Amino acid sequence: MLVRQVRAGLRQPAASAAKRFFRKLLKGLRYLPRVLVTDKLASYGVAHRELMPSVAHRRSRYLNNRAENSHQPSRQRERGMKRFKSVRHAQRHDLLRPF
């Protein structure tokens, strides 16, 4: 019983963060999307049901690949910058490389 109470207490902040995230996304749009594609995080389902119940929510394993691959070049740059000793060296390296 104690484990359930702790899990319920931890789920609320994640759901409220997901609601804030969806509100920020919807603020920039001038229309309501037909389909919402997310990964399988449970808090996205909670936020979807409360904010956009009429929108179809797809959580398939392969549908999110487009979003993940779109920011892959920046992830590669971050991985390369881990080896630098200072921020100046990382900035110099980032300026010399094309995006």
N, C-alpha and C positions, 0 to 999 in steps of 0.2 A: 504494500500500500504506500509506503514511503517513497519507493522508486517512482511510482506513478505521479505522485505529487511533485516530485523534483522535475520530472520530465515535462509535466504540464507547465511548470514555472519557467522552464527554459524555452518552451516553444513560443510563448507569447512575444518575447522580444524579436525573434526571427520573423514572426508573422507581421509585426508592426513595421519592421525594416523592409519587408517585401512590399507592404502596402505603400510605404513612402517611395520605394523604387518605382512601382507601377504608376503612382501619381505623377512623378517626375517625367516618366516616359509619355504619359498621356497628355501632359501639359503642353508638350511641343507639337503634338498632333492636332490637326483640325477635324479629325474624323475618328470614329470608333473602329478599330481593326476587326476584320472578320475572324482571323485566327491568331491565337497567341501560342508561340512556340517557346518552351523553356526546357531546362533540364529537369530532373526528377526530384528536385528539392521540395519537400512537403509544404514549406511555408508559401511557395508560389501558388499552390493550389488553394490555400486558405485566402490569400489576397485576391486571387482570381474570382473565387466564389462571392466575395464581399463587394468587390469594386466593379467587376465586369461579368455578371452571370450570363449575359446573352452571347458572349464571345466564346467560340470554340477553343478549348485548351488542348493542345497536343504536346505530349511529353515523350514522344518516341525517342529511341536511342540515336537514330541517325538524322533526325530533322535538325538538331542543334549544331551539326557539323559546320554549316555555313557561317554561323555566328562565331564559332570557335576558331575557324580558319581565317576569318577576316582580321583578327588581331594577332595572328601568328608572327608576322615580321617584328612587331614591337616586343613580343615575348622572346624572340631570338636575340634582339638587341639587349634586352635586360639580362639574359643568360650570359651574354658575352661580357657585360659590364661587371659581373660579379668578381672578376679576377683583378680589377683595378684597385690600387691602393688609395687613391684619392678621387674626389669628385672632378677635379680639374682634368685628370687623365681620361676619365670616362667621358667628359664633355668634349675633349679634343678628339677622342676616338669617334664619338657620335657625329661630330661635325665633318670629319673626313670621309665618312661612309655615306653613300647615297641611300635614300629611303626606299 
